Structures are given as C-alpha cells and as structure tokens.
C-alpha cells in the first residue's frame, strides 16, 4: 500500500471515517493506483474544495471571568505564605491558584480546629466580653470615691464631702478619657 487507509487518513485529518468516505465519493481526495489515499495531496485538495463555513470547529472552552476580588485573594494568600505573586494584570497561573487554594484550605482547617479546641472565639462574643469587662471596671471606679473619700479625708484632716466631690470630679474626667478608646478587632 502506497498511501494511507481510510482509517489512517481519518485519524490524520481529525475526521470520522464516514466523512472520509463522503470526501472520497465526492472526489475531494487523491488516491493512488492501489486505492490508498495520498495524504499530502488530499490535504491540499480538501483545503481548496471545503467550504470553511460548513466545517465544524471545536467549540471554544467557555471560561467564566474570574472576579478581581478572587484574584486579589489568591495574591494575598500567596504573599502571606512568602510565595511568588503574579504582577497586577499579569494573570495567575493554574499552579499558583491551586497552591493558594490548598493554603486557604489548610488555614480554614486550622481555624476550625482552634474553634473545636476552644482556642478561638467568635468576634461577637469577644466584643460582648470586652464590653462587659469595661462596664464592670467603670462601675468599680465610679463607686470608689464614695468608699475611699472618708478614709482619705480623715488622713488629710479635711471635710469628707469635699474630698468625695474632688475625687468624683477627677475619676469621672479620667473615665471620660478612657471612654474614647475603642477596641478594634479587625
């Protein structure tokens, strides 16, 4: 056999055997005397005689656009781990995205484990605890001048009511300063 069989040429051209048989019947293929197909000449003839609008093109993969926030998160995760981060607009490679995904999964598992062990608490609970502790501290300071004024007045030899007023004034001024401090849990 000088050339290719129908099956061989179908594999070479990326077509079905039926399409090759139709092209052979329509005389769009060049055959040797033994009936085998001349691949080089047949490729050229098929290119000349085939209508491009009727050829099947492989469908383009439908890729969804990746949100910029996701790309930024991948970059942040890689940067946190000391790995190479792609330039802005340079695109993230599959390997970088996969690495970032694995790192994020590991971080998520670590956080879940810390919660289970009781080492980590929810933000709302922490805020409530800090607020409660601050209120108890403030209440203790507000009540302190009434308890300590009489003892301090006796030590200094001054009027207890006057001593209490001075202490309350200074304690409240100090508490007003402390009230401006806000915890930030971000």
C-alpha positions in Angstrom: 0.0 0.0 0.0 1.5 3.3 -1.1 -0.6 5.7 1.0 -3.0 5.6 3.9 -6.1 3.6 4.5 -9.4 5.4 5.2 -9.0 4.9 9.0 -5.4 6.1 9.0 -6.3 9.2 7.0 -9.3 9.9 9.2 -7.1 9.9 12.2 -4.5 12.0 10.4 -7.2 14.6 9.3 -9.1 14.5 12.6 -12.3 13.5 10.9 -14.6 10.5 11.1 -14.2 7.6 8.7 -17.7 8.4 7.3 -16.5 11.9 6.4 -13.5 10.5 4.6 -15.8 8.1 2.7 -18.0 11.0 1.7 -15.0 13.1 0.6 -13.7 10.0 -1.4 -17.1 9.7 -3.1 -17.1 13.4 -3.9 -13.6 13.0 -5.4 -12.1 15.5 -2.9 -9.3 13.0 -2.1 -6.4 12.0 -4.3 -5.9 8.2 -4.5 -3.0 6.1 -5.5 -3.5 3.3 -8.1 -3.9 0.7 -5.3 -6.8 2.7 -3.8 -4.9 4.1 -0.8 -5.1 7.8 0.0 -2.3 10.3 -0.9 -2.3 12.3 2.4 -0.3 15.4 1.3 -2.2 16.0 -2.0 -5.5 15.1 -0.4 -5.0 17.6 2.4 -4.3 20.3 -0.2 -7.4 19.4 -2.3 -9.6 19.2 0.7 -8.5 22.7 1.8 -9.3 24.1 -1.6 -12.7 22.4 -2.0 -14.0 22.6 1.5 -16.4 25.5 2.4 -15.0 27.0 5.6 -18.5 28.0 6.8 -19.5 24.3 6.8 -16.6 23.0 8.7 -17.1 22.1 12.3 -14.8 24.0 14.6 -14.1 22.6 18.0 -16.2 24.6 20.5 -14.2 27.2 22.3 -14.0 26.5 26.0 -16.5 28.6 27.9 -14.4 30.2 30.6 -16.1 32.3 33.2 -14.4 35.5 34.1 -12.7 35.4 37.4 -13.8 38.2 39.8 -11.0 40.6 40.7 -11.6 40.0 44.4 -10.8 36.3 43.9 -7.6 37.1 42.1 -6.6 39.5 44.8 -7.4 36.9 47.5 -5.1 34.4 45.7 -2.4 37.0 45.6 -2.8 37.9 49.3 -2.7 34.2 50.3 0.4 33.6 48.2 2.1 36.7 49.6 1.2 35.6 53.2 3.0 32.3 52.6 6.0 34.0 51.1 5.4 32.6 47.6 5.7 34.4 44.3 2.8 36.6 43.4 1.9 37.4 39.8 2.1 41.0 38.6 -1.1 43.0 38.6 -2.9 42.1 35.3 -0.3 39.5 34.6 -2.7 36.7 35.3 -2.5 33.9 37.8 -1.2 30.6 36.7 -3.1 27.4 37.5 -0.3 26.2 39.7 -0.4 29.5 41.7 -4.2 29.3 42.1 -4.0 25.7 43.1 -1.3 26.5 45.7 -3.3 29.4 47.1 -6.4 27.1 47.2 -4.5 24.5 49.2 -3.1 27.1 51.6 -6.6 28.5 52.2 -8.0 25.1 52.8 -5.2 24.4 55.4 -5.9 27.8 57.1 -9.6 27.1 57.2 -8.9 23.7 58.8 -6.5 25.2 61.3 -9.2 27.8 62.3 -11.9 25.1 62.6 -9.6 23.0 64.8 -8.8 26.1 67.0 -12.6 26.6 67.4 -13.1 23.0 68.4 -10.3 23.2 70.9 -11.8 26.4 72.4 -8.7 28.5 71.5 -10.7 30.7 69.2 -14.0 32.5 70.0 -16.4 34.4 67.8 -16.0 38.1 67.3 -19.4 39.0 68.6 -18.7 37.0 71.8 -15.3 38.8 72.2 -17.0 42.2 71.8 -19.6 41.3 74.4 -17.0 40.1 76.8 -14.8 43.3 76.4 -17.9 45.5 76.8 -19.0 43.7 80.0 -15.5 43.9 81.5 -15.2 47.6 80.6 -18.6 48.3 82.2 -17.6 46.4 85.4 -14.3 48.4 85.6 -16.1 51.7 85.0 -18.7 50.9 87.7 -15.9 50.0 90.2 -14.2 53.3 89.6 -17.5 55.3 89.8 -18.2 53.8 93.2 -14.6 54.1 94.5 -14.8 57.8 95.6 -17.7 57.2 97.9 -15.8 54.4 99.7 -12.4 56.0 99.8 -13.3 59.7 100.4 -14.0 59.4 104.1 -10.7 57.4 104.8 -8.7 59.9 102.7 -10.4 62.9 104.4 -9.5 61.5 107.8 -5.9 61.0 106.8 -5.6 64.6 105.5 -7.9 66.3 108.1 -10.4 67.7 105.5 -14.1 67.6 105.1 -15.3 64.1 103.8 -18.0 65.6 101.5 -15.5 68.0 99.9 -13.0 65.2 99.4 -15.6 63.0 97.8 -16.6 65.8 95.3 -13.0 66.3 94.3 -12.3 62.6 93.9 -15.5 62.1 91.8 -14.6 65.0 89.6 -11.2 63.6 88.8 -12.3 60.0 88.4 -15.1 61.0 86.0 -12.7 63.1 83.9 -10.4 60.1 83.7 -13.2 57.8 82.8 -14.3 60.2 80.0 -10.8 59.9 78.6 -10.9 56.2 78.7 -14.3 56.1 77.0 -12.8 57.5 73.8 -10.7 54.3 73.4 -12.5 51.8 71.1 -11.3 48.2 70.7 -10.7 47.3 67.0 -11.0 43.6 66.3 -10.1 43.8 62.6 
